[in-house]
Amino acid sequence: MYLSSILRIGLGAYHRPLVRPLKQLENTVAAVYWWTSGLGRGAAEWLHSQGARVVILDLPQSEGDSVASSLGENACSFQLM
């Protein structure tokens, strides 16, 4: 009986969206810092695809410039010391 209660409660979560939809990101600036690979790169790509201008703030030895150039227009990179 306890297991069925957990399953019934757990199934309710599948009917709700996991992430609330964001408003349109055009004309906004998103700063992504110190994450130019993995999760941060994915976040920068997603934000850019939604219309945000992306500013990548990263350390000199990382890939901030290459990520910004791969995104194209409305993306730039700055190196932090």
Buried (B, 14 or more C-beta within 10 A) or exposed (E): EEEEEEEEEEEEEEEEEEEEEEEEBEEBEBEBBEBBEEEBBEBBBEBBEBEBBBBBBBEEEBBBBEBBEEBEEBBBBEEEE
